[in-house]
Amino acid sequence: MIAFDMDDFELAPMAPGLRVSFPVHSATGTASTATVLFELDPGAELGVHTDSAEELLIILQGTAEARVGDEVGRLERHQVGLVPPMAPHGLRNIGNDVLRVLGTFSASTVVSTFEHPFEEDGPQVLVIGSPVALAGRLEEAVPA
């Protein structure tokens, strides 16, 4: 069995106010599931992007403003949001506490394409489940 403790899992800084990790994916041995665990500081956001697989966003702590396509809504602790594959989506922490989110994907390898890089000259495309770290910059901006 593959297992991880969400309270003890180490998150890496990805952008100001954003820490992230990918605990479970094809490179860790899964056949059809991947996960992302991330935190956003108050006021911080996870930029608009698309994922190649359907995603469930499970709010572990805090309050988020979630955008999926043209819809904008609020997600709070213990609520779950569904993001269809390739739907542009993003989250912003609108609370006073750290926002902690567990995302689960319907595929073990997922390609995420962001409208804007996390930082200047940073990657816009991430591949979750690649056996080696794989991220790249796009030649031209692609709307998510």
C-alpha positions as CSV (number, residue, x, y, z in Angstrom):
1,M,0.0,0.0,0.0
2,I,1.2,3.5,-0.8
3,A,0.5,5.9,2.1
4,F,1.5,9.4,3.2
5,D,0.7,11.6,6.2
6,M,-0.7,14.9,5.1
7,D,0.4,16.5,8.4
8,D,4.0,15.5,8.0
9,F,4.5,15.7,4.3
10,E,7.2,18.1,3.2
11,L,6.1,20.9,0.8
12,A,8.4,22.8,-1.5
13,P,8.2,26.5,-2.2
14,M,6.9,27.0,-5.8
15,A,6.0,30.7,-5.8
16,P,5.5,33.4,-3.1
17,G,3.0,32.1,-0.6
18,L,2.6,28.7,-2.4
19,R,4.1,25.4,-1.2
20,V,3.4,22.2,-3.0
21,S,4.2,18.5,-3.3
22,F,3.0,15.6,-5.4
23,P,2.9,12.6,-3.0
24,V,1.3,10.0,-5.2
25,H,1.6,9.5,-9.0
26,S,2.7,7.1,-11.7
27,A,6.4,7.4,-10.7
28,T,5.5,6.4,-7.2
29,G,3.7,3.3,-8.4
30,T,0.0,4.3,-9.0
31,A,-1.9,3.0,-12.0
32,S,-4.7,5.6,-12.3
33,T,-4.4,8.2,-9.6
34,A,-2.2,11.2,-8.8
35,T,-2.3,13.7,-5.9
36,V,-1.2,17.2,-5.2
37,L,-0.9,18.6,-1.7
38,F,-0.5,22.4,-1.5
39,E,-0.7,25.4,0.9
40,L,-1.5,29.0,0.1
41,D,-0.8,31.8,2.5
42,P,-3.5,34.4,3.1
43,G,-4.0,36.4,-0.1
44,A,-1.8,34.1,-2.2
45,E,-3.1,32.3,-5.2
46,L,-2.6,29.3,-7.4
47,G,-2.8,30.8,-10.9
48,V,-5.2,29.8,-13.6
49,H,-4.3,26.6,-15.3
50,T,-5.6,23.5,-17.0
51,D,-5.0,19.9,-16.0
52,S,-5.2,17.0,-18.5
53,A,-7.2,14.9,-15.9
54,E,-10.3,15.5,-13.8
55,E,-9.5,16.8,-10.3
56,L,-11.2,16.8,-7.0
57,L,-10.1,19.7,-4.7
58,I,-10.5,18.7,-1.1
59,I,-10.2,21.7,1.3
60,L,-8.4,20.5,4.4
61,Q,-8.0,23.9,6.1
62,G,-9.0,27.5,5.3
63,T,-11.2,29.2,2.8
64,A,-10.7,29.5,-0.9
65,E,-12.2,31.5,-3.8
66,A,-12.2,28.9,-6.6
67,R,-12.6,29.7,-10.2
68,V,-13.6,26.9,-12.7
69,G,-14.2,28.1,-16.2
70,D,-16.5,31.1,-15.8
71,E,-17.8,30.1,-12.4
72,V,-16.4,31.6,-9.2
73,G,-17.4,30.2,-5.8
74,R,-16.2,29.7,-2.3
75,L,-14.8,26.4,-0.8
76,E,-14.3,25.9,2.9
77,R,-12.8,23.2,5.2
78,H,-14.2,19.8,4.4
79,Q,-15.8,20.9,1.1
80,V,-14.9,19.3,-2.2
81,G,-14.9,20.9,-5.7
82,L,-14.8,19.1,-9.0
83,V,-12.7,20.4,-11.9
84,P,-13.4,18.8,-15.3
85,P,-10.4,17.9,-17.4
86,M,-8.9,20.8,-19.3
87,A,-11.2,23.3,-17.5
88,P,-9.3,26.6,-16.7
89,H,-9.2,26.9,-12.9
90,G,-7.4,28.5,-10.0
91,L,-7.6,29.2,-6.3
92,R,-7.0,32.2,-4.0
93,N,-6.8,32.1,-0.2
94,I,-9.5,34.5,1.0
95,G,-9.2,33.6,4.6
96,N,-6.9,34.6,7.5
97,D,-5.3,31.1,7.9
98,V,-3.1,29.0,5.6
99,L,-5.2,27.3,3.0
100,R,-4.4,23.5,2.7
101,V,-5.7,21.6,-0.2
102,L,-5.5,18.0,-1.4
103,G,-6.1,17.5,-5.1
104,T,-6.8,14.1,-6.5
105,F,-6.6,13.4,-10.2
106,S,-8.2,10.7,-12.3
107,A,-4.9,9.8,-14.0
108,S,-1.5,8.8,-12.6
109,T,0.3,11.2,-15.0
110,V,-1.1,14.7,-15.4
111,V,0.0,17.6,-17.6
112,S,-0.7,21.0,-16.0
113,T,-0.5,24.2,-18.2
114,F,-0.5,27.6,-16.5
115,E,-1.5,30.9,-18.1
116,H,1.5,32.5,-16.5
117,P,4.7,31.1,-15.1
118,F,5.1,31.0,-11.3
119,E,7.9,33.5,-11.5
120,E,9.8,35.3,-14.2
121,D,11.2,32.8,-16.7
122,G,9.8,30.0,-14.6
123,P,7.9,27.0,-16.0
124,Q,4.4,27.1,-17.3
125,V,4.0,23.4,-18.0
126,L,4.4,20.7,-15.3
127,V,4.2,17.0,-15.7
128,I,3.0,15.2,-12.6
129,G,4.1,11.6,-12.5
130,S,7.2,12.0,-14.7
131,P,10.0,9.7,-13.5
132,V,12.2,12.8,-13.4
133,A,11.2,16.4,-12.7
134,L,9.7,17.8,-15.8
135,A,8.7,21.4,-16.3
136,G,9.0,23.7,-19.2
137,R,8.4,27.2,-20.5
138,L,6.2,27.9,-23.5
139,E,7.4,29.8,-26.5
140,E,4.1,31.7,-26.7
141,A,1.5,32.3,-24.0
142,V,-1.4,29.8,-24.2
143,P,-4.7,30.8,-22.4
144,A,-5.7,28.1,-19.9
